[in-house]
Amino acid sequence: MKHRKVCALLLLTFLLAALFAVPALAAPLDAPPPDMAAAASSEGQVVSGKAFASGIAIGLAAAGGAIAMGIAVAKAGGSIARQPESAGEIRSTLMLGLVFIETAIIYALLVVILIIFVL
């Protein structure tokens, strides 16, 4: 039950952040800027939009990974406490699972780097 509350809180935080980001990103794309000040302003909006999107993406990936790792470690600890003779197998399976979770976070980091430097 507690995990549902945490997931609901993370979802609510993401939706509120997206709601506040919409007006900042609502500039028309086809209209040319009338002068240099407006061009600098629209480029600043693009840079700030990239920074905002990157922060949200890596924050959600890190938060989700941390929650998943915490749950996995807790379950592995409980399993080892119940069956100490299978601690080696549980530990190796736990490490493999943690590697997969960390890989997903690293993929999110690569996507954020692509957003910042390529797009």
N, C-alpha and C positions, 0 to 999 in steps of 0.2 A: 504494500500500500504506500509505503514511503517513497518508493521509486517512482510511482505514478505522480506523486506530488512534485518531485524534483523535475520530472519530464514535463509536467504541465507548467511549472514555473519557467523552465528554459524556453518552452514554446511561446509562452506569454511574453517573455523578454524579447525574443526574436521578432514577434509580431509587432510589438511596440516600437522597436528600433526600425523595422521596415516602414511602419506608419510615419515615423518622424523623418525618414529619409526620402519619402516620395516627393514632397514639395521641393526639396533641393535638387532633385534629379528631373524635374518636370520642364526643363527648358526645351523649346522647339529645336529640332535638329536641322530642318531645312532652311530656316531663315538666316541670312548672313548678318553678322553683327554690324551695326551702323558705324562704329568707329573703333579705334584701338583699345579704348578703355573697356568697351563691351567685350571685345575679343579676349582681352586679358581676364576679364571677369568670367567668361564662359570656360576658358581653359582652367581657371582656378576651380570652377565647379566640377570639371571633369576630374581633376587631380584629387579634390576632396571626396568626390564620389568613389574613386578607386580606393582611397585610403579607408573610407567608411566600409565599403564592401569587403576589403581585405581584412580589416579588423573583426568584422562580424564573422567572416568565414573561418579564420584561424581560431577565434574565440570559441565558436561552436564546436569545431573539431577538437580542440584541446579539452573543453568541458565534457564533451561526450566521451572522449577517450579516457579522461580521468575517472568519470563515473563507471565506465565499463571495466577499467582496470581495478578499481576499488571493489566492485562486485565480484570480479573473478578471483581476486586475492582472498576476499572473505569466504567465498565458497570453497576455495582450495584449502584454506586453513581449517574450515569446519570438516572437510572431508578427511584431512590428515588427522584431525583430532579423533574422528570416529574410527578410522582404520590406519593406525600408524605403520602397519607392515607394508602398505602400498604407497608410502610417502614419495618414493623415488619416481614412480609412474605419474603420480598426481603432479609432482613438481615439474617434471619434464613437459607434461601436457599444459600446465599453467604457463610455462615459459614460452612455449610455442604460441599459445593464445595471446599472450602479451605482445609478442613480436608482431602478430597480425594486426592487433589494435594499434600499435605504434606505427606500423606501415601506413595505415589509413590516415593517421595524423600527418605523417610526412608527405603523403600525396596531397593533402589539403594545403600544406605549406608550399608545395611546388605550384599548385594552382594559384595561390595568393601571389607568389613571385611572378608568375606569368601575367596575372592581372596587372600588377604594378608596372612591370618593365616592358611587356609586349603590347598589351592592348592600349 
